[in-house]
Amino acid sequence: MSLLEQREAATLLIHEFEPLKKRPTRRFRADVQGNRYDLRRTLRQMQRQSGGYIPLARKRRVTRSPDVTLICDISGSMSHYSRMFLHFAHALTHQEPVVHSFVFGTRLTSIGHRLEGRDVDQSLQQIARDVQDWDGGTRIAECLGAFNQRWTRRVLSRNSVVILLSDGLERDSALDLGFQMMRLHRSCSCLIWMNPMLRYEQFEPKAAGITKMLPHVDRFVPAHNIHSLTTMWRALVNDPGRRKASHYTTPDGYAK
């Protein structure tokens, strides 16, 4: 794309976003109009009143927006898509309350703090300067293993959404890619895999890496243009729950 087209695409990403809907959590807070009785708080108030009669205390479940974690493949085969996905990550960082961003090729790198600046071009320049394995090889299993070991408990919860951008073309690895995907899937509420290979209508998940990853994702969607990014986000806003990824969406919009 030309510089003008890149600016237009970045502007489109910013204006297309809607915030994710808040979800109920396990925690409660005091609320006089709550839909549940708070027996512990009621008993404490009765003790202060020496056992006298008091109104029953009420509580309501706390709601909050889900955390979002973005994991982007920056290997050579993904170079046409990773830069625009980072525009997506930058726009999302300034839209959602909590966003964690990572890139990987042959190693995993956290880039969330580099996307906090308002100028997206400066942020991408800093990432390109600091990340050493840009546009190189790929080790998906090792990088997901590093994420599961170092970052899962720090950035993920049962209310988290993980969006993974990768073509799934893994080379020989010492780690089990399927096992690492299973660990990642169990650590979040929804795992979305965006794969640019889905731009082909004749695509079939036959590659070894793809067959190992696909059983452990909730949504398997295209990632070859701006429309695919915005469509994925609108679908997540409207329906944040898990789905089975055995049926994926082709570029023409039909389930397969």
Secondary structure, 3 states (H helix, E strand, C coil): CCHHHHHHHHHHHHHHCCCCCCEEEEEEEECCCCCEECHHHHHHHHHHCCCCCCCCCEEEEEEECCCEEEEEECCHHHHHHHHHHHHHHHHHHCCCCCEEEEEECCCEEECHHHHCCCCHHHHHHHHHHHCCCCCCCCCHHHHHHHHHHHCHHHHCCCCCEEEEECCCCCCCCCCCHHHHHHHHHHCCCEEEEEEHHHHCCCCCCCCHHHHHHHHHCCEEEECCCHHHHHHHHHHHHHCCCCCCCCCCECCCCCEC
